[in-house]
Each structure stands twice: as structure tokens, then as C-alpha cells.
Amino acid sequence: MNAAVSRRSVLIGMGAVGAFLAADLGAVAYANKWIGSGAPRKTFLDGFLTVYGPQLGFRKNHAKGVVVTGYFESNGNGQELSRAAVFRPGKFPVVGRFSLSGGDAHVADAPGAARGLGLAFGFPESWQWRTAMLNLPVFPDATPRGFYDRLLASKVVPGTGAPDPAAMKAFLAAHPETAAAMAIIKKQPPAIGFGDSTFRGLNVFYFVNESGVRTPVRWSFVPQQTTAPKPRGGDPNGLFDAVVRQLRGGPLRWHMVVTVGNPGDPVTDATQPWPDDRRTIDVGLLTLTSAETEARGNARDINFDPLTLPDGIEPSDDPLLSARSDVYAASYRQRTGEPKSPSAVQVQEVSA
Ligand code: HEM
């Protein structure tokens, strides 16, 4: 992260806000006993609403985005570890979405805001695999509760343009795992744009092969292109507009790299990286060919639920995964029942 991108800007970028309401919402959360209950969805939606307002028709997190399409060419190397159809040699259609973290659908792009890439493979074939990844080396939170508390602690205090420093300090004191993760994140400056970013799944999954052998893995999409156009100064959609222009110039490609965990590596904590020397396998090439404005029937209406998995990929017990699946579904249900306003990024209006 460059010097201009402080820990605070990363935390704001990762999503959220409202320290002064934290106590009240926290009390509701405890009263609902959602911790460990497996049903935190309403609490989270209330939290996003408190921090960002209604954002009708938009995702309640990663609200700002643009749709992309392309294909994945599997080279067959993944079959050693997984019997999933997506790893058989072949070419599969992909629908995706670049996004910025946070629930403000019209926020100005900032380099420190975490960038997302959601991918739906096999769509609309009989099997499906969906993943939603970030351009970060680790996730800031180990638990759903940590995510929720950080959401509230990073609420921008009206009139200041920044979160309450005392609330963030108290949050980090109570969550040393987030402080440690943020230190790792700060050491890896973001790439120039979406096109040259590495996107990582961060949660651990298990690949299961034809013999039933289960292997803990993490996956990343590593860009083949080594650079991207710089966002134009003063353009509030600078990051998105830049990748739209880059795609007009030709396809963008990412290698899917699977990292294999060793016995003893953490499998339920997305704040903890694995050692750098772990085995990696390049299992195929993602090619994105075009960008589209979010609209009826495209990725606007897809829920990139990380638990939509084909046979051959299984979730770990990371508590973030079940919470994500639950909250994404609730966000999806809510947003698809709301009137839709136009998205901030209108692809056809991006100048040459
Ligand atoms: C408890 C933890 C988390 C919560 C509560 C949460 C919440 C959400 C919500 C509500 C959405 C919008 C879903 C929709 O309306 O379709 C979303 C989208 C997204 N999340 Fe998370 N998230 C969490 C953790 C993560 C992690 C660990 C990652 C990355 C590894 C991640 C990456 C993304 C991405 C890329 C999107 C946008 C996907 C799209 O374009 O639809 N999130 N998240």
C-alpha cells in the first residue's frame, strides 16, 4: 500500500461506518443472539443500512460495480486435486463483476478501497461454481462478529468525512487479529487498476479428487497483463472507466493459481496467510472480453455466493463462509425486491 493509503483509508475502503450507533446496534445483536446462531442476516442488513443508507436496488456491500463476461480455459492440471467439472480440460463461459467494497453505490473510486471480482463459472450449464474475491493478501476479519464490529466502527461521522478515531482504536484493541491482518495488507500496495490486480479467494476450501482425497486449498487469479491504465484525475469512476477502456483494447487474462495447504496450516481463519513456499498449481486461464453496465439479466442479478460449489469443491469450517452465504442471500433478496436506480458506471458513456 502506498504511503497515501493509510490503515484508516483501507478500513474505510473495506466497507463501513457509525461509531455512535455501535452500542445500540451491538445491543440488538446480542439480544438476537446471532453470534454462533448461524442467522446473522438481519443484523448485518441493519448494519449496512445504518452505515450507508438504503441504496435501493443495489448490493448492500460491494454496491458499485460493472459486469464482465468471458471464459475460463481449464488446462486439466486441477484434476489431480479436484474432480470438479470446471477443472476438466475445456472452455467454460464466465459471467463476472468488478466491484469496490462498501455499500455506497455512487462512491468516488479510491485506490485504497478493496477491489472485488465475482465470477460465476458454467453459467448457465448444469453445474455452477461461484467465487467472490478481493485484491488483498488476507481478509481483515476472522469472524462474522469482527466484520460487523468493524463495519460499525468505520462509519463516517457526519461532517468529518472520517470514522470516529476512538471507535476504530477501541475496535482494533479488541481485535488484534484485524490489526495483524492490516499490517500484512499495508505491506502490499494495490495495483494500478482492476486489470493488473491479483484477486484472491482468501477463505480456505477443500478440493476433493476422484479418489475422495480432500486437500485444503486457496485460490488466486493472477493477472497476465502487468500494467493497467492509470485512473484519470477527477473522474469519480476512474478505476472502473480505466478497465472498461482496457477491455476495449483487447481481452484481459488471469491465471487461476491454486495454493496447496500443508498439514497444520490454518484453515478456518482468513486473516492468516499461508507461508510463501507452499506448492502452487496453475489450473487454467480466465479471459475477460467485455464489460457491460449492470442491467436486468446480467451479473446484476447474480448472487456470487461463495458456497455455490460444484461437486469436487467443499467449504472449510471458516465461520466467514456460512455467514457470507447467509448475508449475500439476504442482500440479494432485499435488493431484487427494491426499485432499481441506474448504476454509477454506464459503460457506453465511458469516453475513449
Ligand atoms: C462476514 C464476512 C462478510 C460479509 C458479511 C460480507 C457481505 C457482503 C454482502 C452483503 C455482499 C453483497 C451480496 C449481494 O447482494 O449479492 C458482498 C459482496 C461481496 N463480497 Fe463480501 N462479505 C464478507 C466477506 C467477504 C470476503 C471474505 C470476501 C473475499 C474473500 C468478500 C468479497 C466480496 C465481493 C467480491 C463481493 C461482490 C460480489 C458481487 O459482485 O456480487 N466478502 N459481501
Residues whose N, C-alpha, C, O or C-beta is under 5 A from the ligand:
A	BS01	HEM	R59 K60 N61 H62 R97 S99 G116 L117 G118 A132 M133 L134 F139 P144 F147 R200 G201 L202 N203 I302 N303 F304 L320 A323 R324 V327 Y328 S331 Y332
